[in-house]
Amino acid sequence: MKAPAIVLVTGKRKSAVARATFRKGVGLFRLNGQPVEVVEPEIVRQKVQEPLLMVGDRAKGIDISVETRGGGVVGQASAARTAVARGLVIWLKDERLKESFKHYDRTLLVNDPRRKLPKRPGGRGARARRQKSYR
């Protein structure tokens, strides 16, 4: 089977959304317009590169460009990680890879549905309440 010319995938985490574009190329990986090697902090870089490390040399001929919006640094990294993993599964057309991703960490392929609870009256947040004093 021939690989598609271009693959577009998305990933979400909290309020962060990542859009990844996969093209035939020389193995470049860009996150928000800059090479992933210069992304700081290092833990974010490692989180985004995790699916690529699991695939190994099969990702050498793919150029990956990821654009993220919304949320914080770690939420964007998790969204980008999901988008990259989904794109690799589609590009490589490998069911065993999909199963290994699921077995390792399901959030590589499935968006995390958890969202922030809205703030409610009577306190500083969604769950915290003001303390009562009876004296």
C-alpha positions in Angstrom: 0.0 0.0 0.0 1.2 3.5 -0.8 1.4 6.1 1.9 -0.9 9.1 1.5 0.5 12.4 0.2 -0.6 14.3 3.2 -2.3 13.4 6.5 -4.0 16.0 8.8 -4.9 14.9 12.3 -5.9 16.7 15.6 -5.5 16.0 19.3 -7.1 17.7 22.3 -6.3 18.0 26.0 -8.2 20.3 28.3 -8.6 23.5 26.3 -5.6 22.9 24.1 -6.0 21.8 20.5 -3.1 20.5 18.3 -3.2 20.1 14.5 -0.5 17.9 12.9 0.4 17.7 9.3 2.3 14.7 7.9 4.2 14.9 4.6 6.8 12.8 2.8 10.2 14.4 3.6 13.5 14.0 5.4 12.3 13.5 9.0 11.8 17.1 10.2 9.7 17.7 13.2 8.4 21.2 14.0 6.3 22.3 16.9 4.7 25.7 16.5 7.1 26.7 13.7 10.3 25.8 15.5 12.4 22.6 15.5 11.3 20.3 18.3 15.0 20.1 19.5 14.8 23.7 20.8 11.5 23.4 22.6 11.7 24.2 26.3 11.1 22.9 28.9 12.7 19.6 28.3 9.9 17.5 29.8 7.5 19.0 27.1 9.9 18.0 24.4 10.2 14.5 25.6 6.4 14.2 25.9 5.8 15.3 22.3 8.6 13.0 21.0 7.4 9.9 22.8 5.3 8.4 19.9 8.3 8.9 17.6 10.6 7.1 19.9 8.2 4.1 20.0 8.0 4.0 16.2 11.8 4.2 15.7 13.4 4.4 12.2 10.1 4.0 10.4 9.4 7.8 10.9 12.7 8.9 9.2 11.0 9.8 5.9 8.2 11.9 7.4 8.1 15.7 7.9 5.8 16.5 10.8 4.5 20.0 11.6 2.4 20.5 14.7 0.5 23.8 15.5 -1.1 24.1 19.0 -3.5 26.7 20.4 -5.2 27.2 23.8 -4.5 25.9 27.2 -1.1 25.8 28.9 2.3 24.3 28.0 1.7 20.8 29.3 -1.9 20.6 27.8 -0.5 21.7 24.4 2.2 19.0 24.7 -0.3 16.3 25.5 -2.5 17.4 22.6 0.5 17.4 20.3 1.5 13.9 21.5 -2.0 12.6 20.7 -2.0 14.2 17.2 1.5 12.8 16.4 0.5 9.3 17.5 -2.7 9.3 15.5 -0.9 10.6 12.4 1.8 7.9 12.6 -0.9 5.2 12.8 -2.7 6.6 9.8 0.6 7.3 7.8 2.2 3.9 8.5 -1.1 1.9 8.2 0.0 -0.5 11.0 -2.6 -2.1 13.3 0.1 -3.6 15.5 1.5 0.0 16.1 -2.1 1.1 17.0 -2.4 -1.8 19.5 1.0 -1.1 21.1 0.1 2.6 21.5 -3.2 1.6 23.2 -1.4 -0.9 25.4 1.3 1.6 26.4 -1.0 4.6 27.1 -4.5 5.0 25.7 -4.3 8.8 25.6 -1.9 8.5 22.8 -4.8 7.7 20.5 -7.9 8.9 22.5 -8.5 12.5 23.6 -8.8 12.9 27.4 -12.4 13.9 28.0 -11.7 15.5 31.4 -12.5 19.3 31.6 -12.2 21.9 34.2 -15.3 22.3 36.4 -16.9 25.7 36.4 -16.5 27.9 39.5 -19.6 28.0 41.7 -20.8 30.6 44.1 -19.9 30.4 47.7 -16.2 29.7 47.2 -13.0 30.4 45.4 -13.3 27.5 42.9 -15.4 24.6 41.7 -15.2 22.6 44.9 -13.7 24.9 47.6 -16.2 26.6 49.9 -15.8 29.4 52.3 -15.4 28.2 55.9 -18.2 28.7 58.4 -17.6 30.2 61.8 -20.3 29.8 64.5 -18.7 31.9 67.2 
